[in-house]
Amino acid sequence: MALIVQKYGGTSVADPDRIRAIAENVALTKSRGNDVVVVVSAMGKATDNLIALADSVSKVQPGREMDMLLTTGERVTAALTTMALHALGVDAVSFTGSQVGIITDNVHRKAKIVEVKGDRVREALAAGKVAVVAGFQGVSLDKEITTLGRGASDLTASALAKALDADACEIYTDVTGVFTADPRIVPQARKLHRISFDEMLEMAGAGSKVLALRSVEFARNHNVPLHVRSSFTWEQGTWVTDEQESNMEEPIISGVVTDLSESKVTVVAVPDRPGISALLFEPLAAANVNVDMIVQNTSHDGTTDISFTMPKADMATAESIVRRVADEIGARDVEHDNAIAKISLVGAGMKSSPGIAAKMFRTLADLDVNIAMISTSTIRISVVTSSADLEKAARGLHTAFGLDSGEAYAAPLPERK
Amino acid sequence: MALIVQKYGGTSVADPDRIRAIAENVALTKSRGNDVVVVVSAMGKATDNLIALADSVSKVQPGREMDMLLTTGERVTAALTTMALHALGVDAVSFTGSQVGIITDNVHRKAKIVEVKGDRVREALAAGKVAVVAGFQGVSLDKEITTLGRGASDLTASALAKALDADACEIYTDVTGVFTADPRIVPQARKLHRISFDEMLEMAGAGSKVLALRSVEFARNHNVPLHVRSSFTWEQGTWVTDEQESNMEEPIISGVVTDLSESKVTVVAVPDRPGISALLFEPLAAANVNVDMIVQNTSHDGTTDISFTMPKADMATAESIVRRVADEIGARDVEHDNAIAKISLVGAGMKSSPGIAAKMFRTLADLDVNIAMISTSTIRISVVTSSADLEKAARGLHTAFGLDSGEAYAAPLPERK
């Protein structure tokens, strides 16, 4: 008998019909002789609605109170899902994050998990019940209700899977798995059957929305295999695993990730002397601006240009800080560009295959796509281009790196428990 | 410095504007040098909406899961109210029933309070903060989330007032206090400045909706003075107190209570032998039918008629049980009547004033109102009439017992803290 953790995201539990549908899948999994732990998100737009309610009540929103407010969303889903299971004759019991002992630090809204006790889940399973856990939440060392940050129900699921030594952790969502590219942008995109933690981590960092970055980090660090799949089609999805063995059939590139969520700021003609970067990026960090890529041109005439990208949402904050610092350090101007796209190639095979970057740049050059910024890791190359070039560039790279046809990875699937 | 518990009901916190309005009243109370504990209900129709959601997900609704679901309503209000207080510069902190140590028995949906610890409320007050508590909920001896029954946020407020030895417990609602009659039925109805626990208890039992019966019971048993008042007009309301001293100006009757929520069932020509009543009412009790008034006619020809009233909502359950029992015991027929009204006179002065019942019956007879059933306590007389006679009867009694003009009670008000 296997122990399976199943996590259902917001679209999977958006309304009563969806909740009954996922309850049927849980019942089916249980009827095959498995123990099942279910982790649920808030229903559809429930979290957004609660945030809008808070916005209309008060501009002052202490983290502790926001956590008290937002955690109700997942509790509602957990209770309703449990009732739906009872209606199917499946004995089940709902738990809050606090009740299952998801112990966190004392930071509200973005608490980090310190320990997962899981005693009540174990008791429920031992009694033959399905445990339905409200995702996204825990209880702090100070006994306060905390939340783990947006999208962190995935994290709840992988942390519980680890604590309970589960055989599989299924992440149900509204897509059928992880794709070689966003199918809305690259129609030839194909679903990957398997991807490594490292690649998934780079994809999430490069802007893929399928899995939250912290959940992948946790799963990698604790080696919890994830199965990303659809709660609408129920087909086999993508396994995210600790893929150590090399495989001759493995392609060099696993996917092309596109991201339109960032903006670019350029500080023009900065005096080229030590400490300038610190003067610029320290206040940005202090203001919680998430700076992503940074490029500094080579100096000429004693000045240099510094460009960086950050989420569009942080643009207003960033620009006012940058304009102030630019005045102080005697830079000539500050420019910003909202019409940028970030395009990344991700692939573990890159490590042992030289010339990937050169081939990427050649492909883009042949397509007349201008590159504004470049950043790389051992298994990822990202470029910033004009947002107008996004589709052309992504499709061209997808074709050039052989992702359009065949199977991206031909190794056998992990056995379905 | 006084300690004041303020409870705000669903209409008082129905939307963001209302929540900001009550936060201002809390801030005002605090600025006068008082310590304030706020107890809140769920926003407007929030509880009804959650119940409708559960109904659309599953017909099977375990009490434990309903409690997990419904308690989120008050938590949302508590968090939002706390944020609204912060926006006004008032330091405040929200608590769940569990966090303030409202310990209950293990009965879900209608849990009884076993103990109120209140440690975290005391700590918050000592730190100069307003404590905002989610009403209606507690935590059971088995560490499960429980609810105290519909309308039980009043009970949370009085229980906290008792545990904290508060100087006053203000119950804010959408009416300005307790009236001598329902102003929609008796336009001459006046607001009472003061009423005794015993009278309020009889009024609640007779169908008055201003305060929930259990809350009045608790307040009486623990001598917690309640001040029922409006969160829309903020005017002085009605004090419900342990009114021991007699007062010459006290009227004999405090109010006329009308109730259209009940139905009547009559079992016709029941064989008049011992044990028949038990055969009838035991299965009704087992089915949780709340039987109110019972009348058994004197026997003639060896048979008797048994009539009883119960909430309209219980009618379907009651009738099927009664028809079965009627067959078993050989009764001739079962009749039911939905068009009934219960009209009650309540007044502590009744105890020492003979002839109230006679005067009531004479007044109704003069108005051509037929009496179907009668029940009495030491300070209440209730009659059942046709619902068509409700207004005529209530207005006539209101006039006959001198409630139309002057002050119902002229004693000085308790000092406003």
Boltz contact constraints between the chains, C-beta under 6 A:
constraints:
  - contact:
      token1: [A, 16]
      token2: [B, 56]
      max_distance: 6.0
  - contact:
      token1: [A, 16]
      token2: [B, 57]
      max_distance: 6.0
  - contact:
      token1: [A, 19]
      token2: [B, 57]
      max_distance: 6.0
  - contact:
      token1: [A, 56]
      token2: [B, 16]
      max_distance: 6.0
  - contact:
      token1: [A, 57]
      token2: [B, 16]
      max_distance: 6.0
  - contact:
      token1: [A, 57]
      token2: [B, 19]
      max_distance: 6.0
  - contact:
      token1: [A, 57]
      token2: [B, 80]
      max_distance: 6.0
  - contact:
      token1: [A, 57]
      token2: [B, 83]
      max_distance: 6.0
  - contact:
      token1: [A, 57]
      token2: [B, 84]
      max_distance: 6.0
  - contact:
      token1: [A, 58]
      token2: [B, 83]
      max_distance: 6.0
  - contact:
      token1: [A, 58]
      token2: [B, 84]
      max_distance: 6.0
  - contact:
      token1: [A, 58]
      token2: [B, 87]
      max_distance: 6.0
  - contact:
      token1: [A, 60]
      token2: [B, 86]
      max_distance: 6.0
  - contact:
      token1: [A, 60]
      token2: [B, 87]
      max_distance: 6.0
  - contact:
      token1: [A, 61]
      token2: [B, 83]
      max_distance: 6.0
  - contact:
      token1: [A, 62]
      token2: [B, 86]
      max_distance: 6.0
  - contact:
      token1: [A, 65]
      token2: [B, 79]
      max_distance: 6.0
  - contact:
      token1: [A, 65]
      token2: [B, 82]
      max_distance: 6.0
  - contact:
      token1: [A, 65]
      token2: [B, 83]
      max_distance: 6.0
  - contact:
      token1: [A, 65]
      token2: [B, 94]
      max_distance: 6.0
  - contact:
      token1: [A, 68]
      token2: [B, 75]
      max_distance: 6.0
  - contact:
      token1: [A, 68]
      token2: [B, 79]
      max_distance: 6.0
  - contact:
      token1: [A, 68]
      token2: [B, 94]
      max_distance: 6.0
  - contact:
      token1: [A, 69]
      token2: [B, 76]
      max_distance: 6.0
  - contact:
      token1: [A, 69]
      token2: [B, 79]
      max_distance: 6.0
  - contact:
      token1: [A, 72]
      token2: [B, 72]
      max_distance: 6.0
  - contact:
      token1: [A, 72]
      token2: [B, 75]
      max_distance: 6.0
  - contact:
      token1: [A, 72]
      token2: [B, 76]
      max_distance: 6.0
  - contact:
      token1: [A, 75]
      token2: [B, 68]
      max_distance: 6.0
  - contact:
      token1: [A, 75]
      token2: [B, 72]
      max_distance: 6.0
  - contact:
      token1: [A, 76]
      token2: [B, 69]
      max_distance: 6.0
  - contact:
      token1: [A, 76]
      token2: [B, 72]
      max_distance: 6.0
  - contact:
      token1: [A, 79]
      token2: [B, 65]
      max_distance: 6.0
  - contact:
      token1: [A, 79]
      token2: [B, 68]
      max_distance: 6.0
  - contact:
      token1: [A, 79]
      token2: [B, 69]
      max_distance: 6.0
  - contact:
      token1: [A, 80]
      token2: [B, 57]
      max_distance: 6.0
  - contact:
      token1: [A, 82]
      token2: [B, 65]
      max_distance: 6.0
  - contact:
      token1: [A, 83]
      token2: [B, 57]
      max_distance: 6.0
  - contact:
      token1: [A, 83]
      token2: [B, 58]
      max_distance: 6.0
  - contact:
      token1: [A, 83]
      token2: [B, 61]
      max_distance: 6.0
  - contact:
      token1: [A, 83]
      token2: [B, 65]
      max_distance: 6.0
  - contact:
      token1: [A, 84]
      token2: [B, 57]
      max_distance: 6.0
  - contact:
      token1: [A, 84]
      token2: [B, 58]
      max_distance: 6.0
  - contact:
      token1: [A, 86]
      token2: [B, 60]
      max_distance: 6.0
  - contact:
      token1: [A, 86]
      token2: [B, 62]
      max_distance: 6.0
  - contact:
      token1: [A, 87]
      token2: [B, 58]
      max_distance: 6.0
  - contact:
      token1: [A, 87]
      token2: [B, 60]
      max_distance: 6.0
  - contact:
      token1: [A, 94]
      token2: [B, 65]
      max_distance: 6.0
  - contact:
      token1: [A, 94]
      token2: [B, 68]
      max_distance: 6.0
